[in-house]
Amino acid sequence: MLLVAGGVVVFAASVLAGGTGFGYSLVCAPLLLLAGIPLTDVVVINLTVGVVTRIGAVLRLRHSVDRQRSTYLVVGCVPGLLLGHLALDRVDADALKVTAGVVAVVAAGFLLLRRPAVRSGEPGAPSRLAPGVAGVLGGFLGITTSMNGPPPVILLSHRNVAPRAFIADMAVYLLACNAMALAVIGLTGGLSLDRVGLLLACWLPGAVLGNLLGVAYGSRLPLAPFRLLTLGLVMVTGLATVATSVGSL
């Protein structure tokens, strides 16, 4: 039942991520945690799926990438990854689960309630600090909870980046950040293929298929209701994760 239910969750989250450029870990992390999968395994699974599914998006959208912005996002995630790795040995797993749930609820709430930004006639020189800070926060959340998407998503949403550039920058960032996080986890002995190998073997094909469907048909679907239902589910599962984890603290 875990293999089937988890496969459905991974597939649905990959469809969302393919169509919007983000949202995979926001959906998967709370639900997989509620299914009883340990946080460390959830992080490895989500990071791996993110790497595999973002490769194609980077290749397809490479000409739409804002190289300066994506570079600062990627560079910023490096210290965030190192800080997050240090925190793993010092912070209780249930506290990190609470963090994951809170991040999911806050990010989903922001994306549900935010109003579209108004483009100015002359945007001026973009700040280099904001992408760096978003990268640091994303790197920290990525290696601890696998939820490295919300900080750059909020940044790009605030700047009202065009959809194609939004998805392209997120693809570069997620591919690089997830790959570096997995490298750090692997070098420090945190990869346990005996635990997650079977899950990845069963779920990766569905993740790839879901991502392809999301990319191919995302623009044809009624995206607003779809995102409303999905992000509403994220908020509910995030709150449930917080509630169950607080009871264990």
C-alpha positions as CSV (number, residue, x, y, z in Angstrom):
1,M,0.0,0.0,0.0
2,L,2.9,2.4,0.8
3,L,4.4,1.8,-2.7
4,V,1.1,2.4,-4.4
5,A,0.0,5.4,-2.3
6,G,3.5,6.9,-2.5
7,G,3.6,6.4,-6.2
8,V,0.3,8.2,-6.7
9,V,1.6,11.1,-4.6
10,V,4.9,11.3,-6.5
11,F,3.2,11.2,-9.9
12,A,0.6,13.9,-9.0
13,A,3.3,16.2,-7.5
14,S,5.5,15.7,-10.6
15,V,2.6,16.7,-12.8
16,L,2.2,19.9,-10.8
17,A,5.9,20.6,-10.9
18,G,6.1,20.0,-14.6
19,G,3.3,22.5,-15.3
20,T,4.3,25.2,-12.9
21,G,8.0,24.8,-12.3
22,F,7.6,24.2,-8.6
23,G,5.5,22.5,-5.9
24,Y,6.9,18.9,-6.0
25,S,8.4,18.8,-2.5
26,L,5.6,21.0,-1.0
27,V,3.1,18.2,-1.9
28,C,5.3,15.2,-1.4
29,A,7.2,16.0,1.9
30,P,4.2,16.4,4.2
31,L,2.3,13.4,2.7
32,L,5.3,11.1,2.7
33,L,6.0,12.1,6.3
34,L,2.4,11.3,7.3
35,A,2.8,7.9,5.6
36,G,5.5,7.1,8.1
37,I,8.6,7.5,6.0
38,P,11.5,8.9,8.0
39,L,12.5,12.5,7.3
40,T,16.0,11.6,6.1
41,D,14.6,9.2,3.5
42,V,12.0,11.7,2.4
43,V,14.7,14.2,1.8
44,V,16.8,11.8,-0.3
45,I,13.8,10.7,-2.3
46,N,12.6,14.2,-3.1
47,L,16.0,15.5,-3.9
48,T,16.7,12.6,-6.3
49,V,13.4,13.0,-8.0
50,G,14.0,16.7,-8.4
51,V,17.4,16.1,-10.0
52,V,16.1,13.5,-12.5
53,T,13.0,15.5,-13.5
54,R,14.7,18.9,-13.8
55,I,17.4,17.8,-16.2
56,G,14.9,17.8,-19.1
57,A,13.5,21.2,-18.1
58,V,16.9,22.8,-18.1
59,L,17.7,21.4,-21.5
60,R,14.4,22.6,-23.0
61,L,14.4,26.0,-21.4
62,R,18.1,26.8,-21.4
63,H,17.7,29.9,-23.6
64,S,15.1,31.4,-21.2
65,V,17.4,31.2,-18.1
66,D,18.4,34.5,-16.5
67,R,22.0,33.6,-16.0
68,Q,22.8,36.2,-13.4
69,R,19.8,35.6,-11.3
70,S,20.1,31.8,-11.4
71,T,23.8,32.0,-10.7
72,Y,23.2,34.0,-7.5
73,L,20.5,31.5,-6.4
74,V,22.8,28.6,-7.0
75,V,25.9,30.2,-5.3
76,G,23.7,31.3,-2.4
77,C,22.5,27.7,-1.7
78,V,26.1,26.5,-1.0
79,P,26.4,28.1,2.5
80,G,22.8,27.2,3.1
81,L,23.5,23.5,2.4
82,L,26.5,23.6,4.8
83,L,24.6,25.3,7.5
84,G,21.7,22.8,7.1
85,H,24.0,19.9,7.2
86,L,25.5,21.1,10.5
87,A,21.9,21.6,11.9
88,L,21.0,18.0,11.1
89,D,23.2,16.7,13.9
90,R,22.0,19.3,16.4
91,V,18.3,19.6,15.8
92,D,15.7,16.9,16.7
93,A,14.0,15.2,13.7
94,D,10.5,16.1,15.0
95,A,11.6,19.8,15.2
96,L,12.6,19.5,11.5
97,K,9.3,17.9,10.7
98,V,7.5,20.9,12.3
99,T,9.7,23.2,10.2
100,A,8.7,21.2,7.1
101,G,5.1,21.5,7.9
102,V,5.3,25.2,8.7
103,V,7.2,26.0,5.5
104,A,4.6,24.1,3.5
105,V,1.7,26.0,5.1
106,V,3.4,29.5,4.8
107,A,4.5,29.0,1.3
108,A,1.2,27.6,0.1
109,G,-0.7,30.4,1.9
110,F,1.6,33.0,0.3
111,L,1.1,31.5,-3.2
112,L,-2.7,31.3,-2.7
113,L,-3.2,34.8,-1.4
114,R,-0.6,36.9,-3.2
115,R,-1.7,39.4,-5.7
116,P,0.2,39.6,-9.1
117,A,2.9,42.2,-9.0
118,V,2.6,45.2,-11.3
119,R,5.4,45.5,-13.8
120,S,7.1,48.9,-13.7
121,G,8.0,50.6,-16.9
122,E,11.7,50.6,-16.1
123,P,12.7,47.8,-13.7
124,G,16.2,49.0,-13.2
125,A,19.2,47.0,-12.1
126,P,18.1,43.8,-10.2
127,S,19.4,43.3,-6.7
128,R,22.1,40.7,-6.2
129,L,21.4,40.3,-2.5
130,A,17.9,39.0,-2.7
131,P,18.7,36.0,-4.9
132,G,21.7,35.2,-2.7
133,V,19.6,35.2,0.4
134,A,16.8,33.2,-1.2
135,G,19.5,30.7,-2.2
136,V,20.9,30.4,1.3
137,L,17.4,29.8,2.8
138,G,16.6,27.3,0.0
139,G,19.8,25.4,0.5
140,F,19.2,25.2,4.3
141,L,15.6,24.0,3.8
142,G,16.6,21.6,1.0
143,I,19.1,19.5,2.9
144,T,17.0,19.4,6.1
145,T,13.5,19.0,4.7
146,S,13.8,18.8,0.9
147,M,11.7,22.0,0.6
148,N,14.2,24.3,-1.1
149,G,11.7,25.8,-3.5
150,P,9.7,28.3,-1.4
151,P,12.4,31.0,-1.0
152,P,13.2,31.4,-4.7
153,V,9.5,30.9,-5.7
154,I,8.6,33.8,-3.4
155,L,11.4,35.9,-4.9
156,L,10.5,35.2,-8.5
157,S,6.8,35.8,-7.8
158,H,7.5,39.1,-6.1
159,R,9.5,40.2,-9.1
160,N,6.7,39.0,-11.4
161,V,9.1,37.0,-13.6
162,A,7.6,35.8,-16.9
163,P,6.4,32.2,-16.7
164,R,8.9,30.7,-19.1
165,A,11.8,32.4,-17.3
166,F,10.3,31.5,-14.0
167,I,10.3,27.8,-14.8
168,A,13.7,28.0,-16.4
169,D,15.4,29.7,-13.4
170,M,13.7,27.3,-11.0
171,A,14.8,24.3,-13.0
172,V,18.5,25.4,-13.0
173,Y,18.3,26.2,-9.3
174,L,16.6,23.0,-8.2
175,L,18.8,20.8,-10.4
176,A,22.0,22.4,-9.0
177,C,20.8,22.6,-5.4
178,N,19.4,19.1,-5.2
179,A,22.5,17.6,-6.8
180,M,24.8,19.4,-4.3
181,A,22.6,18.4,-1.4
182,L,22.7,14.8,-2.4
183,A,26.5,15.0,-2.8
184,V,26.9,16.4,0.7
185,I,24.6,13.7,2.1
186,G,26.5,11.0,0.2
187,L,29.9,12.2,1.2
188,T,28.8,12.2,4.9
189,G,27.4,8.7,4.8
190,G,23.7,9.7,4.8
191,L,22.6,7.8,1.7
192,S,21.0,4.5,2.6
193,L,20.1,2.8,-0.7
194,D,19.0,-0.3,1.2
195,R,16.1,1.8,2.5
196,V,15.2,4.1,-0.3
197,G,16.5,2.1,-3.4
198,L,13.2,0.2,-3.8
199,L,11.1,3.3,-3.4
200,L,13.1,5.2,-5.9
201,A,13.0,2.3,-8.4
202,C,9.2,2.1,-8.1
203,W,8.5,5.9,-8.1
204,L,11.0,7.5,-10.5
205,P,9.3,6.2,-13.7
206,G,6.0,7.8,-12.5
207,A,7.8,11.0,-11.6
208,V,9.4,11.3,-15.0
209,L,6.1,10.5,-16.7
210,G,4.2,13.0,-14.5
211,N,6.7,15.7,-15.2
212,L,6.5,15.2,-18.9
213,L,2.7,15.3,-18.8
214,G,2.8,18.5,-16.7
215,V,5.2,20.2,-19.1
216,A,3.2,19.1,-22.2
217,Y,-0.3,19.8,-21.0
218,G,0.2,22.3,-18.2
219,S,-0.8,25.2,-20.3
220,R,-4.0,23.5,-21.5
221,L,-5.3,22.7,-18.0
222,P,-7.4,25.1,-15.9
223,L,-4.4,26.0,-13.8
224,A,-6.0,28.3,-11.3
225,P,-8.5,25.7,-9.9
226,F,-5.8,23.0,-10.1
227,R,-3.3,25.1,-8.1
228,L,-6.0,26.1,-5.6
229,L,-6.9,22.4,-4.8
230,T,-3.2,21.4,-4.7
231,L,-2.0,24.2,-2.5
232,G,-5.1,23.7,-0.3
233,L,-4.0,20.1,0.1
234,V,-0.5,21.3,0.9
235,M,-1.8,23.5,3.7
236,V,-3.9,20.7,5.2
237,T,-1.2,18.1,5.1
238,G,1.3,20.7,6.4
239,L,-0.9,21.4,9.4
240,A,-1.3,17.7,10.0
241,T,2.4,17.2,9.9
242,V,2.9,20.0,12.4
243,A,0.2,18.6,14.7
244,T,1.5,15.1,14.7
245,S,5.2,16.2,15.1
246,V,4.4,18.6,18.0
247,G,2.8,15.8,19.8
248,S,6.1,13.9,19.7
249,L,8.3,16.7,20.9
